[in-house]
């Protein structure tokens, strides 16, 4: 069983939240009749190939399949799982038609799951790319394309718990949690992907001062620092030549959500304050825009609009007008109860966010205000469901999220309405808090995160 909008009582759906549309049966039949001959002509014979993910209308005689666990090769190798709907294991057979060089995919014994069948897919070797399977069940067959992810695992000199990750070219910059040792709180951990080496990226931070947020803007690296003197907290800009310039924030509160803007300014927030602060690096002046509530997270939309999440009596996603005009508020869930948290923008303008209380992953169209809830993996039963944490969106629109309930990531492909699990190996018993956390997608689409004190990579 999976969690989705179709399983939620109508009366429980918050205002502004719309169920995912369902094509009428007549329309589905007409569409199948229209496309069926074209697909057969294009493929020669048999049903058209489908990719794992959210199932659409299944042509007559075809199997209904969904990729529930994404297979991973390499250092973080894990098997995948394909669900065959309405099929018993008896009579199920699988043939691997194509696979990337260096990869071996082995279909294992099918197992029953209610009225469905789960087909485990073992992975060995190195590499990534599409694998084509022909799945047969009785007189029905279907070609299914499953993309195998490659992976890497890189251990720093000592286990490192990351609070956030950013990338700059071929380098990955990790920020430690605020509870880390002084040396880690005063610097960033820099990983050179080309050389597979770790070094420290230092800043003029000392004593009880702590780096609390960081961002990359071209050759510059920005960090927010919680100050301990009368000057309060401040931002530092580290240039490519290693020089650092300090900008006072005008507050003693902890700074978060450092976000470079397209006009050269840098936006950030101060803990508990109902405003977004704006630094002009050219003059050093810090202005602010008042907000209706204290921002929890901050993201830059595809069109340059700033958005933040707000919790409390009126939970919402809110847009920020940088010219001083009124922003727009998009209520989320139940007043005083719901907790919208992580927020990220997709290239198509959609916003993705998590709601912590219900453990849901949602989309928001900032033009129409409509919200959709994504179908999540159900786990092994009640209480074992996936719970999305951090979110990052790839340049191609693929959405990634950490699963705070399991050693796994969640992936939603563009155009799909359900998330697949990307399993990760369990951390050793003596490893730091398992994770994954500090999720980031680089401009080249590679996924970076920290888990069990080491740096993980998916590609």
N, C-alpha and C positions, 0 to 999 in steps of 0.2 A: 504494500500500500504506500502511496506517495502523498505528500501534502501539497495541495494546490487550492486555488480559488474555488474550484468546483466542489471541494469538500467542506467549504465554509458556509454556514447558515447565512441566508441573505440578510437577516437582521443584524448579524455580527459584522457586516462589511462596512467600514467607515465611509462617511460621506466623501464623495470625490474619488472613491476607489471603484474601478470597473472590472467586472469579470472578463476574462479573456474571451473574445468572440468565438462562437462555434458556428461553422458553416452549416446552413440548413441541409437536411438529407437530400432534398431534391437537387440543390446546387451541387452537392458532392457527387451525386450520381451523374449529373450532366457534365461536370468537369471530367470525371473519369472516362465517360464515353467519348468526350472530345479529344482528350490527351492520349488515351490508350493506344489507338492505332499509330499515332505519331511516335510514341515511345518505342513501340515494337518495331517500327520501321527504322528508327535510329539505331536500335541495338541489334537488329537482325532477328532475334527471337527471344522469348521469355520476358519476365517482368524487368522493368528498369532497375538499375542499381540505386540503393538509398544509402545515406550516411547515417551513422549512429547519432541519436539525439532525440529531439521531440518528434514523436510520430505524427504524421499527417494522415490524410485519407489514404487508406491502403487499397490498391487495385484488387479487383476480384482475383482469387487464386494466389495472391502473394501473401507472404508472411509479414506480420507486424513486429518490428524489431525496435529496440531502443538500447543505446549504449549507456550502461549504468556506471561502470567503472572504466576509466580510460587507461589503457595499457601504457606502461612506462618502461623504457629500456635504460641501460647505463647504470650509473652509481646508485640511483634511487629506484632500481627496477622493481616493478610490481605488476602482477597480472591484471588483466582487464576482465570485464564481465558484460556479456550481451544478453539482454532479456528478449525471449521469444514469447509473445503474448498469445494466450489461448492455445498453447501447445504443450503436450506431455513429452517427457524425455524419450519415450519409446519411439524409435524410428527417426530420431534426429541425427543427421550427419552433416559434417562440415568439410569443405575442401578449400584450402588456401590457394587462390589463383595467382596473386602477385604479392610481393613484399619487397621493401627496400633492400638493397645489397647490404649484407652484414647482419641482417635481422632474421631471426627464426621465430615464427608464431606457431604455437602448438595448441590446437583446440583440445580441451580436456573433457572428461566425462560430464555430460549434461546432468543437471540436478533439478528436481521439481521445486517450484516456489508458488504455492497456491495453485491456481489454474494455469500458471505460466511455467516456462523452463528457463533456467539460467545456464548460460554457456560460458564457462571460464576460458580465458585465453592467456596461456603462459607465454612469456617473452624471454628470449635470450639473445645475446649479441649486443651490438652497439648500433646506434643510428636512430633516425626518426623518419616518419613519412607515412603515406597511405598504404594500407593493406586491404586487398580485396578478397572477401570470403564468399563462397557459395554455400548457403545454408538450405538444407532440405529437411522437410518434415512431411512424411507421407508423399502425397502427390504434389505438394506445394514446394516451391523453391524461391529463393531470393538472393540476389547479389547485394552484399553489404560492404561498404567501404568504411574502415576504421582507421583513424590516424593514430599512430604510435608516437608518443612523446619521447624525446631524448632527455637525459638528465645529467647533472653534475653535482658533486658534493665536495666542498672545500673547507678544510678544518683550519681555523686560525691557530696561532701558537698556543693560546689558551682558550677554553670555551667562552663564547661571547654572546650574551643576551642582547638582542637588538631591539631598540624602540621604534626605529624606522629605517628604511633603505631608499636611497636615490641612486641614479646612475649619471655618469658624465663621460661620454664617449665609450671607451672600452673599460672604464673603471666603475666599480660599484662602491658607494659610500654608505657605511653603516653607522648609525648613531646608537650609543648605549642607552640603557634605561637610566632613569634618574637615581636609581638605587645602586648603581655600579660604583666601582672604586674611583678615586679621584682622577687617576690618569685617563681612564676611559671616559669620564664625564667632561674632561677638558679637551678632548680630541675626537676625531672621527676615525673609524677603521676603514682603510682604503684597500680594496681588492682589485688587482690588475688582472683582468680576465685573460689577456694575451699571454702574460707570464705566469699566471696562476700563483701570484705572490700577494702577501698581506704586508702593508706598511701603515704607519700612523700619519694622519693628516692633522697637523698641530695648529692651534690657535692661541692667541694671548689670553688664556683663561687660567685662573689660579684659585687656590684655596677652596672655599665652599661654593664658588661660582660653578654653574652647571649648564651645559648645552642642552636645551630643551626642544629644539626644532631645527631642521635644516632643509635647504633647497638648493637646486642648481639652476643657474641662469647663464647659458653659454659657458664662457671660461671661468665665471665667478661661482664661488660657493658661499652661500649665506647661512649663518647660524644665528639662532636666538639664544641669549645667555641670561639666565636668572642671576641677577646681581645681588650683592650682599652689602654694598656701600650705600651712602646717602644718594648717590647718583641713580640708583635703581637698576633695572634691567636694561639690556642693550642688544643691538644687532651688530654682527661682524660680517664684513664682506672680505673674503680671501680671494685675491686676484691670482691669475695664472703664475705670476712670478713669486708668489708666496707672501706678498705684503698684505697686511690686514688693516682695514679701516673700521673704526668704531662709530656707531650711531646710537645715541641715547634714545630710549623709547619714551621717556617721560612718565614712567610708572614703575613701581616696585613689584608689581605682580608678575607671575610667571608668564612668559610669552610662548605662544603656540602658533601652529598653522602658517608658517612663513610661506608666502605665495608670491613669486614675482609676477607682475602684470605686464601686459603687452606695451604699455606706455612708458615702461622703465621704472615705475614705482614698485614698491614692495608692500604687499598687504600682510597683516598678521593680527593676531588677537591676544588679549590679555585675560588671564583667568578671572572669571566672574564678572567681567565688564561688558555692558551692553553696547558694544561698539566694535567696528573694524578699524584698526589703525592703518595709516598709509604713510610710508616713508618715501620722501623724494631724495634719492641718493645724491643728486646734483647739489642741493642746498642743505641737506641734512634735516630739513623741516619734517616734523611728524604731524599730520592731520588725522582726522578721524571722521567716520560716518556713523551716526547713531543707529542702533539696531533695536528691534523689538524683541528683547531677550538676549541672553548671553550666548554667542555662537559656540557650538560644541565642536564642529568640524567646518572646514572651509575648502571650497574647490572652485576652480575657474572653468566656466562653461565653454563650449566650443565657439560661441560668439563673443567671448570676452567678458560675459556677465559673471559676477561673483555670486555664489550661493553658499548658505550655511544651514546646518541643522540646529534645531532648538528643542530642548526638552522642557519639562516642567508642566505648568497648568495648561499651556496651549502648545503641545508638541507640533512641530512643523518643519518643512523645508522652506527657506526664505531667500528671495533674491535681494541683492544689495545694489542700490543705485549710487554709483560713484559720483554723480553730479548733484546729489543732494535731494533728488526726488524720492517719492515713495517707492519701495520695493514691492514685490508681490509675495503673498504668504500662501503656502500650500499645506493645509492642515493634514496631520498624519495620525491615524488611529484614534485612541480614546484620550480625551483631555485629562491631564493629571496622571496618566498611567503609561501611555506609550513613550518609548525612548528611541527616537531616530538618532543614529550614531554616525557610522562611517558613511562618507558621501564621495562620489566620483562621477565625472562627466564623460560621456561617450562621444565619439566623433560625430555621430548623427544628431547631437543635441540632447539626447535623452540623459536623464540623471538616474544614477543607481545608488540606492542607500539601504542600510540595514535597520531593522527595528529590533532592538535588543530584547525587549520584554517578551515578544512572541517568537524571537529567533527567526525572523523572516527576511527575505531578500526581495526588494521591490524596485520597480522602475517608475519614473515620473516624467511625463511630457510637460515641460515648462510652458508650452504654448497652449495646450488644451487643459492642463491641470489634471489629466487622467492618470491614475496610478494602477499598476498591475503587480500582482504578487507572483513570484516565480515558483514553480514546482520544485521542491527540494527532495533529495534522496531520503528515503524513510528509515534507513538503517535496519537493524535486525528486529525491531519492534518498538512499542511505546517507550519513550524515554531515551531512545537511541538515535533520534533524528539528528540530521545535520543542523548546525547552528552557525550561520555566517557571521564573521567578525569583520576583518578589514576587507576593503574592496580596491581593485585596480583594474583599469580598462586598457586593453591593448589598442594600438593604432588601427587594427582591422575591425575593432568593435567587439572582440571577444572579451567577456567579463570574467574576472577571476576573483575569488574570495577565499579567505581562510575559513576553515571549519574549526570552531572553538571546542567542539565536542569530540573530535577525532583527529588523529595524525593524517590530515588530508587537506587538499584544496578543493574548491568547487569551481566548475567551469560552465559558462553559458555561451554557446556559439552564437554569432550574429543571426538574428531572425528566429531563434528558438525561444521557447517559453519554459524550459525545464533545465535544471542544472545536473551535470554529471559529476561524479566523484573522481578526483585524481588522487589515488591512495599514495601515501608516503610510508617508508619503513618506520617501525617503532623506534624511538630513541633508546639508547642503553639506559639501564636502571640508574647509573650514576651520572647521567647527563643532566644539565639544567632543565628547568621547566620546558616541556617538550615543544610546544608550538604546533603548527607553524605560526609565525608572526612576521612583522616588518615586511609586508608584501609590497612588491613594486614590479611594474612592467616597464622595461626599457623601450626607447623609441624603435629598436629593431625587433620588438615583440618577445624578447626573452624575458622569462619570469624569474624573479629573484626573491628569496625569502630566507629567514633564519629559522632553523628548527633544531632543538637540542644543542644549541651552542655552536652550530656549524652553518655555513652558508650553502643554501640549496639553489639549484638552477633547473628550469625546465625550458625546453626549446623544441 
